[in-house]
Amino acid sequence: MIDRNDVIAVFSLPNQNVLVFHSLEFIFRILPICLLLCALMPGTGFSGILLLGSLLLYWMAEPSLIWLLLAVLFVNYMLAWWIGCCERKGLRRFFLALSVLCDFGLLFGFKCAAFPFWKENGAMPLGISFYIFRAVSYVADVYTGQSSPELSPFKLAVYLYMFPVMASGPITRYGQISVQLEKNMSLSNLEKGLRLFITGLASKVLIADRIGILWHEIQVIGFESISTPLAWMGAFAYTLMLYFDFSGYSLMAVGVGRMLGLTLPENFHYPYAARSFTQFWRRWHITLGAWFRDYVYIPLGGSRKGRARTCLNLLAVWLFTGIWHGNGWNYLLWGLLLWLLLTAEKLFLSRWLEKHRILSRLYMLILVPVTWIVFAITDLKELAVYFTRLFPIFGVAQGTVNGGDYIKYGKMFWLLFLFGWLFSQPWMERWYQRTKQNLLWSVSLLVVFWICIYYLVNTASNPFLYFSF
């Protein structure tokens, strides 16, 4: 007999674990229930149950902000409909501008409210950066004629808020999803989705969370007390942690979508194998990069109006990217740093990098961790201290340094660094594709899954880093 208190506990509010893919609650309770209900629904009811389930999960996670989803849906549904019905170009442009103003006004309003000078420790609404970008792309595609205005607000709501992409993407386009909202669940899709989900779960739990311990230890020690080798180890640890954390989430999201019969776009394609930042940002967070390219860079003129204008367009994109990622000054600094590197590559450096395979690898090996350190440390004073440890020639931070600290942590984490490097390279994927039908792979994935569950039960797991953006 079901106990009333158990039912209340399941729907206790708020409870963000319902949208955290690596939580035991999602894996053993939420996901099986969602899959079962969607499988039992007839074809026309599939999108309805997907929408109701997604809204219920969001309500369980952030009950006080369900109005926000309804407001974004109403505004973008109406404005896209008016754009589709209106024949006057000036009025259509006005409705598009109004949509962008409403969406980004809402987004940056929350970001300003969370800005350290305005509100201490302010938190962003869950997933707002991602569903706002989906909403803007939908209205923009209606304006350009790439999509027709959706007559059903329920179908539009599924696109904006379906739970596999609710919290941290990938950032899908309406045209990619609208044609898939018919029931397409199958045993084949379930198997493929489970493989992707387990791979993403292992990336998060077995690599990102474990190597993240080193970054946490360095923060506890204090940047002023670490040696230069340990500072570089910390930079590499954060570099791997961020990649396996976010790519792991994206794989899980794609896997959940595939189980439901939805094909979601790839979000990472071995960025650490790139030989330039231009290549890197075509492989890292691919859907975000494509969004900025199609809705910011190209409308500003792209690279069609001369070098000076190209540099200004890139500056706009990377300042916007920095602001999108966070509300600290370090994110603006990070965006400016990447703009400088990408501009240099576009003007002259890329030709040199293409000719020198080894030097281009060293270039990325050194500068990628440096850019991620700027991204990671929000306090500019602490960031300056860390740079004095990375590059002692620029100054000496105050504090007592343990010169042999890197030996201790090297012995503890060398295996994780090795696995992190191995699994961030594309040849591992090629090997998997050739052997994935082997029964041994299926058994191995099952073993890996239960190892992940063991760690989730017995150790603390970090939240997804991109949940805060």
C-alpha positions, 0 to 999 in steps of 0.5 A, a space after each residue: 500500500 502506498 503511504 501518503 507521506 512517501 507521495 509527499 516526499 517524492 513531490 517535495 519542493 523545491 528539488 532540483 535533483 529531478 533535473 540533475 541527470 547524474 542523481 540517483 533520483 533521476 536515474 532510478 525514479 524520474 527517467 524510468 517513469 518518463 520513459 514508461 509514460 511516453 511509451 504507453 501514450 499513443 502517437 498523438 499523445 507523446 508530445 503532450 505527455 513530454 510537455 506535461 512531464 517537463 513542466 512538472 519536473 521544472 515545477 518540482 525544481 523551481 516552483 516559484 518560477 513556473 510563471 517565467 516559462 509561461 511568460 516566455 512562451 506567451 510572448 514569443 508565440 504571439 510575436 512569431 504569429 504576428 510576424 508570420 501574419 504581417 506583410 509589412 517589412 517594417 512592422 515585421 522587423 518591429 515585432 522581431 526587435 520587440 521579441 529580442 528586447 523582451 527575451 534578452 531584457 528578461 535574461 540580462 535583468 536576471 543576470 544584473 539582479 545576480 551581479 555581485 554588486 547588486 545581489 550577493 550570491 544571486 542565482 539564475 533561474 534554472 535553464 533560462 540562458 538556454 530556453 531564452 536562446 531557443 526562443 530567440 532563434 525560433 522567432 528569428 527563423 520565423 522572421 527569415 522564413 526558415 520556419 513557419 509560425 507554430 499554431 499550437 502553443 503546446 507544440 512550441 512549449 515542447 520545443 522550448 522546455 522539454 526536459 532533456 535540454 531544459 537545464 543546459 542544452 544542447 541549444 536546438 533549433 525549432 526546425 530540428 525538433 518540430 519534425 520529430 515530435 511524433 512518437 518514435 520510441 523503439 528498442 533500438 533507440 532505447 539501446 543507443 540512448 542508454 549507451 550514450 547516457 552511460 558514457 556521459 554519466 561515466 565522463 561526469 562521475 568517474 573523470 570530471 568529479 574525480 579530477 575536480 578534487 585536485 582543483 578543489 584541493 588547490 582552492 583550499 590550500 590557497 593560490 598563494 601557497 602552491 608551487 608553479 608545477 602544482 599551479 599548472 597541474 591545477 589548470 590542466 585539472 580544471 581544463 579536463 574537469 570542465 570538458 568531461 563535466 559539460 560534454 558528459 551532461 550533453 551526452 546524457 541529454 542526447 542519450 535521454 532524447 534518443 531513448 525518447 526517439 529524438 535526435 539531438 545535435 552533437 555538442 562537443 567534437 573532441 575540442 582538445 584535439 584542435 590545433 587552433 582556437 578557431 578549430 577549438 570553438 567549432 568543436 566546443 559547445 557546438 550549438 552555442 557557437 552556431 547560435 552566435 554565428 547565425 544570430 549575431 556574427 552573420 547579421 552584423 556582417 560576418 567577415 564580408 565587410 573587411 578586416 576592421 569590421 570583422 574584428 569588431 563583429 568578433 568583439 561583439 560576439 565574444 563580449 556577448 559570450 562572456 556576459 552570457 556565461 557569467 556575471 563576474 568581470 572575469 567572464 568579460 576578461 575571458 571573452 576579451 582574451 579569446 577575442 584577441 586570440 581568435 582575431 590574431 589567428 584570423 589576421 595572420 596566426 592561422 597560416 603559421 599554425 597550419 604549417 607547424 603541427 607540433 608547435 600548434 599543439 604546444 600553443 593549444 596545450 599552454 593557452 587553453 588551460 590559461 584561458 580556462 583559469 581566467 574563466 574559473 576564478 571569479 575574483 580578479 585579485 585571486 586570478 592575479 595571484 594564480 597567474 604569478 604562480 603560473 608565470 613567476 617571471 611576472 611577480 611573486 605572490 605573498 605566501 609560503 610555498 611547498 616546493 614539493 607539493 606537485 609530487 604528492 598530487 602527481 602521485 595521486 592524480 596521474 592516472 586520471 590525467 592519463 585517462 582524461 587525455 586518452 578519452 579526450 582524443 578522437 581515436 578513442 571514438 574511432 576504436 569504439 565505432 569499430 568494436 561497439 557491436 562486440 558483446 564485451 562493450 555492452 558488458 563493460 558499459 554495464 559494469 561502468 554504470 554500476 561503478 558510477 552508481 557506487 560512487 554516487 551512493 558513497 561519495 559527494 557528486 558536484 553539480 553540473 558547472 553549466 547549471 549556473 549559466 
